[in-house]
């Protein structure tokens, strides 16, 4: 009987040829022992398109640093045929980039190589041949060429295979300091997978040198390369600062975090002649010296003789360990009353809470212990330390200026700067090697003292054609009170839940007072979904707060506020890392009964309400009280309110969904259910990835659409009015 289900056919094949379940990975049908497998139900007429689909997988493997299998196996189980291709013959196609999914636009591929092997595994000899291919003693791979598109992936693969390795082990060339080449040019660990990189120098990688560090060093440095278009835009601020230099004054443009110098690339020769550049990471220093060594006033240090440290850093270049915060080369300019200082930099930023450290002379040393850090008042973020030290040691004369790239947290929430803003930009950090569309500011601060509660900055994005585009003005408001400081953190539930709502551990006796817990990190940040909390148990976070039957109506608006970015209302760089949660007007919404009702209705229905009904490991039953199921506290509260037509429509849809859920075999009559638990435990898929209860799935999707529209229309404005969002 012909197989109509690819999943079933794949499982039968895996069992027949003793393939492990984990071989079904990397979004393909099989990756095992130097072979990639792709299954198709239909006959061999689809070989061309299936082959091209597989080649696109291999292209993705190359970019991600995943070894490229030597053998492509196209499996047609209804024919009991496998067509075997050598991936090396398709190397030019594997080395291309494809922007669409692997399964799309494949029919145009007509380069089917005539030299392929056909295996009929209905026959014993075919079974033997396939077994031989799939279980070779030594897997075979197609070696790929390294370029700027795949070098990061292969660097990270190298670090996974050699956990103690650093960038110099991967990248370096033979020179006066090194007597051997690194892995990139003389592969050893990756010898089976990559060809030696033959180009002289690392110029091709200059914009991604920060990404070529191992993961720990990336975290240590906290570095983000600055896109050339944003660097050029920022030069407008530098040039405005230069215009403020008093007649007859000299000026210097100092960058303590120059990296490979991409902030300086668009400068004129005259502007470069005023630059003093410093960088901490050795390979970035080499590129910096090569590009700017004879064009700038100073590079610190001016030579690499005896200045290289074995851990890949440059001696004396750690700006947080300079005596009195200033390098001796810079001191003469700072002390000259006729010299204006313009500090222009993109400092690293990462929080002390994540145990970020710098590697110094092979030893781990927390940056909070550096001499400059100790002299600063706020030590929560390495970027804030750089910014404080700028005003503490460099920006002292009336014409001095600080132009800095950074998330706005340092001004908005930490209040590390109280100076006059001359002009500022908001950029999209997605273009800085980041993963999210979040906001990063570039602000021109003068040395003049000034306290403001809001800033107006100009927003600029980079469009699909690679052009910088003006995107209006953005008003950024300061936050004075953290919402977490206003909430009750006592009487939390005894069970600790993971962020998915399910039990993690039991920590004590149930107080009986909490019906749920939330957590409210200080700000709405780029990981807003992780910062959003509503659980039946304790989240275990230090900012967790207790939700009781007495306070739930008053605190649910905080959960609604945390949903702002996750709800796609402003899921862009003007929202992320710009709009924060605020306690500045805490309690001002307590008497707004209509607003309280709306937040209550939304929070009891929305998907991110991860309250669950469950029996904990100690046998205690935890009941979801914040859902509109039978007899819950929320249901009793709902009866007190009058609903408008849109609210009634949502509730009617919810009741219909719940009624259908109760008829399923997965429904537990002891439990009370919210949308999240129905989605997780009842809205299941079969082996074909089809929904077992399509009506339930459709109702869930429809409810989500209604909730999103309701939130945007009826809740968001009030969140800003009451400064829950600011």
N, C-alpha and C positions, 0 to 999 in steps of 0.2 A: 504494500500500500504506500503511495507517495506520501512523503512528509510535507505537511503544510506549515509547520512551525519551525522557524530557524532555531529558536532557542532549544526546542526539543531535539532537533537534529544535532545541534552542537553538543548537548549533554550526552547523547548516544555516542557521538564520535569521541568525546573526551574519555568516556568510560571504556570504549573499545581499545583506544590507544594509550590508556593509562596516563592521561594528562592531568595535572593538578588543577584544582578550581582556580587558583590564583593566576593561571595562565590567561584567563579572560580579563585582561587589564589594559590600561592605556587607551581605552575607548575602542579597541579593536576586538575581533572575535577570538584571537589567540596570539600570545607572544611567549614562545617557549624554545629554549635551546637552539638559538640561532635561526628560528623560523617565525614568520608571521602568517597567521591563518585568517582567511576571510571566507565566510560561509554564504552561499546563495542557494535558495530552493530551486530556482529555475534552471533551465538547461544552459549549455555552454555558449549560447548566443550572447550572453552578457559578459564574456571573458574580458573584452576590452575595457568596458566601464568598471568592472570589478578590479581589474589590474590597476587602473588609474586611481581608484579609491584607495587601494592599498599603498600605492606610491605616495599619495598625499599623507597617509599615516606616517610613512617613513620620513618624509620631509619634516613633519612635526617632531618625530623622534630626534632627528639631527639637531634641530633648533633647541630642543629641551635637554640635550645631552644624554639621550637614551641610545644605547648601542643599536645599530641598524642591522637587522638579521640578514644573512646572506641569501636565505631562501624565502621566496614568496609562495605560499601554498593557497591556491584558490580551490575551495572544497564545494563540490556540488553533490550533496548526499543523495538526491533522487536519482542521479546517474551513477552513483558510487564512483565518481571520478574526482581526481585531484590533479590540477595543473600546476606544475612546479616551474617557477621562473627564478633566475639569478638576479638579485636586486642590483648587482654591480653594473649590469648592462643598462640600467636606467639611472645611473648616477647623475647625469645632467638634470633629470627631472626631480630627483631627490634633493638636489642642491638649489632648487627654486623655492620661492615662498608662495604659499597659497592662502588667500585671505578668506575663502569660503570653507564651509564644512566639507569633510572628506567625501561625503556621499552626494554632494551637489556638483552639477556641471561636469560630469564624468563621461558623458556620451561622445564628447568631441575627441576623445583620445583614440588615435588610430595607429599608434606606434607599437603594435603588438609584435614582439620579436618572434621570428620563426623558430628559434631554437628554444623550445621548452619541452619539458618532460610530462607525459601523461601517465598517470598511475590509476589503474582500475583496482580499487580495493574490495571489489566483490571476489577477486581472485586471491589465492594464497600468496602468490609472488608479489602482488600489489600490497597486501598487508605487510609482508616482510620489508618491502622497500620503504613504505611509510614509517614503519617502526624504526628502521635504520635512520631515516632523516630526523625523526622527532626525538630520538634518544642517542644521538651521537655522543661519544665520550668527550669530544672537544667541540663545542659549538663553533660555528663559522659566522663571521661578521663581515659586512662591507665597510671598509674604511672610508671616512668622510673627510672633506677638507674643512679646515677651520676658517671662518670669516667673522665679521662683526655681528652677524645675526645669531650665530650659534656658540660663540666663545664663552658667553656667560653660563649657558647650560652645561658645557663641558667642564668649565672651571668648578661648578658646584658638584658635578659627578666626581671629579678628581678629589675634592675635599671630603665627600662622603666615603670614598674608598681609602683615603689617607687622612683620617680625622685630625691629625696633628699638623698637617701641612698648612702653609701660608701662601700668600700671593707670589712671593719670590720663588717658591718651589714650583709654581705653575708657569710663571710668565718670563722669568729673566733670561737674558742673553749672556753669552760669555763676554766678560770685560775685565777690567782691572780688579774688580771686587769679587767676581764669580769666576771660578775655573771650569765650571760645567754649565750646560744649558738646563733650563727648566723643562717641565713635562711638555709644554706646548711645542717646543722645538726638538726635543729628544724624548718622545713618548716611551714610558716604561709601564706605568700603571694602566695607561690608556692605549698601549701599543697595538692591541687587537682592534681598536675602534677608530682611531684617528690617524691621519697622515701628518708628518712633521710640518709645522708652520715655517715657511722658508723666508718670509719677508723680513727685511732688516728693520729693527725698531718696532715700537708699539703704537705708532701714530694712528693707525687705523682704529685703535680701541680707545682713543683719548677721551671720548665722551662717556665711556662706560667703565673706566678704570675703577670707579668706586664699586661697581657691581661685580668686579672680578675678585674681590676679596672673599674669603670664606665668610659664612653667615655670621659667625661671632664677631669678626672684625668689622663687617658691615654695621652690626649693631653698635660696636664700640665707637666707630667713627661717626655714626649717625648722619652720614653725608648723603646729599642729594645733588646730582649735577644740575646745573642751571641751563635750561634750554637756550640756544643762541638767540632766538627771537625775544625771549624775556630778558636776557642779558643786554641785548641792544636797547630794549625799552627802558631798562633801568639806567642806562647811560644818560638818558634825558635828565634824571635826577642828579647824577654826578655833574653834568654840565651846568645845571642850575646852581649847584654848590660852588663850582669853579667861578661862576660869575660873581659870587659873593666874596671872593678873596679880595681883601683890600689892595688898592693900588700900591705897588712896591713890595708886596709880600711874595715870598715863595709859597708853594703848597706841595704836599705829598698826598698821594692816594694809597692808603694802606689796606691790604687784604691779608688778614691773619689766617684765612682758610682758603687759599687760592686754588687748591686742588691742581688740576692740569691747566688752569688759567682760562676757563671759558668765559668768565666775567670780563676778561681783558681783551678778548679776541677782536672785538669791534672798535677798540680804542684807536685813536690816531697816534701817530708816532710821538707827537708832542705830549699827549696825555700819558702814554706809556712811560715817557721819560721822567714822569713824576711818581711812578708807582714803586711801592715797596711790597714785595710779595713773599709770603711764607706758606709752606705746606708741610704737612706732618707725615704723609705717606710717601715712601721712597719712590715708587714707580711713577706716581703723579709728579713728584719732584723732578724726575729725569725728563719728562715731557715738558714741564714748566721751564726748566733750564734750556732745553733745546729750542723751544718756541720764543722765549722772551729774554734769554740770558744777556744778550747784548743790546736790548731795547729798553729795559727798565732801569730805574735808578739803583735798586737793590733787590737781590734775591737772597733769602736767608735759608741756609748759609750760602755764601758766594761760591763755595767749592764743595765737592763731595769728599775730598781727601780726609780720611779718618772720620767722616761724618755719618757713615752708614752704620745702623744698628742691625744685629742679626735678625730681629723680629720685623724688619721691613719698614722701619721708621727712620727719620732723619734726626740726628742728635741736635738738641737745642731748639727744635722747632715746635715743641709742645707749648702753645700759647698760654695754657693754663698753669704752666710751671715756670714762667719767666719771673725773675726777681722783680718785685714791685709791679708786676703785670706788663712790663715793657721790655722788648728785646734791646740789648745795647745798641744795635745798629739804628734803631728807631729813636733812641733817647735824644740824640742831638737835634732831631727835627721837632720833637715835642717840647723841648726846652727852649727852642728859638722863638722869641716873641714875634718875629717877623715871618713865621712859617705857619700857614693854616693846615690843619689836619682834616682830611676827608677820609673817613673809614668806610670802606665799601666791601661788603662781604656777605656770604651765605654760610653762616656757622652751622655746625652740626646741632641736631636737637634730638634728645631722647631722655626719658624720665628716669630718675634715680630709683623709682620703685621697681623697675625691671632689671635691676642689678647690672646695669650697663657699666662696662669697664674699658679702660684703655690698656693695651699691652705695652708695658715699658720694660725694656731690657729682658724680655722673656718672662717677666713676672706680671701677674695680674694686679692692677692697682686701681681701686675705685676712684673715678674722677672727682668724686666729692672730697677726696683727701688732698687734691692738688693745692698748691699754695694760693693761687688766685681764687679758687673756689672758696677757700676758707675766709677770704677777705670780703666775700659777697654776702648779702643779707638773705637772698632767696636761692636755695640750692635744690629746687625740685626738678630742674631740667638743665642739661648742659648748655642748651641754647640761651637760656636766661642768664646763665653765668657769663657767657660771652658778651651778652648785651649789657649787663650791669658793669662788667669790667671795661667796656668801651667808654661809658660815661665816667667811670671812676678814674681811669688812667689816661684816656686819649682825648676826649671831647671836653676841652676846658676853656678855650678862647672863644669870644663871641662869633667869629667867622667859621669855627669848626663845625663839621657836619658828620652825621652818622647815617649811612644808607644801608639798610639791612633787609635781607630776605629772612622771613621767619613766620611760622604760624602766629596768629595774633594773640594767643594765650598770654604772652608775656605782658602785654598792655591791658588786655580785656579783663583777665581774671587775676593775674599775679601782681599787677600794678608795679611792674619793675621799672617802668619809664614814666616820668612826669615831665616831659619836655614838649616844646611846641612842634607840631607837625607842619612841615612846609608843603609837602605834597606826597601822595602815596598811591600805590597800585595794589590791586588784588589779582593774583594769577591763579591758574588752575594747576594744582600740584600733580595732576595726572600726567603732565608732560615732563615731570622731574624724576622719571623712573619710579613713580609711585603707582599704586594699584587702584586708587580711588580718585574720583573727581572731587578733590577737596581744595579749600582755599588756602593760599599762602600769600602773605603780604610782602610788599617791598616798599618800605617807608623811609622818607627823608626827614630825619629829626635834626632840629637845630640844637644848639647848646642852651637855648633860653628855657628857663623853668616855666612850666605851664601845666595846669591840671584841667583836663577836659573829661566830660562824660560820654562824648561820642566823637567819632572820626568819620569823615567822608572821603572815600577813596575811589579811584577809577578802576573798573574791572576790565580785564583783557583775557580773552581766550585764544586758542589756536584752532582754526577750523580744519576741516577734512582736507583742504587743498594746501595746508601748511602755512597759511597766512595768519598773522596776528590780527585780531578783530576787537574793536571797542565793544564793550558789553554793558554800558551804562555805569552809573555811580552806585556805590553801596555804602550805606550808613552802618557803622559798627558801633555798638553801644557797650559800655563798660558794665561788668557785673561786680556787685559789692558784697553780696551775701550768697554763700553756697547753700543750695537747697538741702543738701545732706545734713547741714548743721541745724536744721530746723525740725528734724523728724525724730520720732521716738524709736530708739534702737534697742529697747528692752522687750522682754516677753516675746521673743521670736519663737517660731515653731521648733520643736525638738528635732525634727528630721531635716537634714541638709539635702537639698536637691541639686542636681546638675542643671545647667542652663536649659536643658531640654525638658525640664519639669519632673524627671524621674529621680527616684531616691538615690542618694550617694552614700549617706551614712546617718546613723542616729547619734545625737550628741548629748541627749539628756532627757529629762522628764517633760512631758507635754504640759504647758502652762494652762492650756484650755482657753486662753484669751485671744490668740491669734487665729484668724481664719485664712490668712495668707501672709506673704511677705513680699516686699518690693526692694529694689535697690536703686539708689539715685546717685550715680557718680556726679561729680561736681559740675560737669558740663555735658552738653550734647556734643559728642566728638565724632571723629571719622568712623569709629567702630560702634555706631549708634545702636545697632541691633544687639551687640553684646552688652551695651550699657542700659538696655531696656529690660526691666525686670518686673515680673508678676508671677509668683510661684506659690504653690500650696505649702511648701516648706521654706526653710531658711536658705538663702542663696550662698551663705558662707562669706559674703563680701563684707568688708568693714563698713560699707555704706548701707547695709541692709536695714530696712525699717519694718516695724510691725504694722500689719493691717488688721484691725479688729472690727467687730460689728458696730462699735461706737464711732470709729473714725474713717471707715472706708469711703463714705461719700466725699469727705474732705480731701483725702489723699489720692483718690483715683485720677483727678486732674493732673497730678504729677506724672503718673504712668502715661496718660494721654499726651502730655508734653514730650515725653521721651520717645513717643511714637512718631514725632514730627518728621524726622528724616527717613525713617523706615517706611513711612506711608507714602513715599514718593511725592510728597507735597513740594519739597524743595530739595530733592536729592541731587544736588549739583554743587559746584565749587563755591557758590555764593551762600550755601547753607552749611555744608560740612566744615567744621573748624572755624566757623564765623558766627553762627547762631548757637548760643549756649543756654543751658538750663539755669534758672536764676531763682533765688529766694528773696530778691530785693523787696517784693511786695507780698511776702508770705502771709496767707490768711485773708487777703483782700477779696478772694473769691468765695469765701465761706457762706456768704449770705445771698449769692447769686444762684437761686434755686434752679433756674432754667439751665444755666451752664453746668451745674452739678449733675443735673439729670442727663444732659447730653454726654458728659464724660463717663458717667456711670453706665449708660446704655451702650456706648461704644466699647468701653473696656470689658464689659461682660460678654460681648459678642465677638471681638476681634481675635484674629488668629494668634497674636503674640501674648494673649492671656494663656499662660502655660500652667495654670492651675489644673491639677489632675485629681481625680478620685483614685485612691490606691490603698492597698494594705502594705504597711511598711514591714521591714524585716523583723521588727520586734512584735509583730502581730497587731499593732495599733492601726485602726482604720482612719484614713485621712479623707475627708469629704470635700469636694469642690463646692464652696458656698458662693463663689462669684460667677455663677452661670445661671441661665434661665431654665433650669430643669426643676423637677418637682420638689417643692418644700424647701428650697434653698433660701438663705438670707436675701440674696439678690432678687429672687422671685417675689418674696414678700414686700421688698422695697419697691419693686416695679409696680405693684398694684396701687401704690399711693400716687402714681403720676399719670397725667394725661399726655397721650402721645399725639404728635402731629401726623399727617398722612404718610410722610416719608418714614417716620419712625415706626408707624404701624406696619408699613410694608416690609420693613426689615424684620420686625418681630414675627409677622405672619410667615415669612420665608424661613426664619429660624424654627418656628414651630413645625412647619412642614418637614424640614430637614430632620429635626429631632424625632418626629414620628416615624420617618422612614428608617432612621438609625436603630430605633427600638425594635424593629421587625427583623433585624439581621441576627445571624448566629453569633456574631462577635459582641453583641450588646450584653452588658452585665447589669441586671436590674438593681443591684445594690449601689451602683455608681450613679453620680450625677455628672452630666457631660457638658463640656463647652466645645466650641468649634475646634480647638486644637486637638483635644483627645479624640474627637470623631475622626478628624483628618488622620491622626496617627494610628488609631487602632481599629477603625471600621472602614475608612475609605481606602481599601487595599487594592492591589493589582495582582493579576494572575501572571503565569509564566510568559505570556505574550505581552506583558506590560499594559494590558487593558484593564480598566477599572471593573472590579467585580460588581459594584453597584453604581452604574453610570448616572442614575438619577440623583444619588447622594452627591457624587462628584460635581455634577452640574449645579446643584443647589449651593454647594460650598463656594464654587467659583462666582456664582451670581451674588451671593451674600457679600463676598469680599469686594466686589465691584460697588455694591450699594454702600458698604461701610466706608470705602475710600472716598466716595463722593460726599457722604454725610460728614465725614471728618473735615474735609476741605471747606465745606460750605458753612457748617454750624459750630465748629470747635476752634479752628486755627486762629481766627481773629482775636477771640477772647484770650487765648493763651498768650498772645503778645500784649493785649490790653492789661492783663494782670501780671505781666512781666515774668510769667513762668518760663517763657522763651524770650530771649533778649539778644 
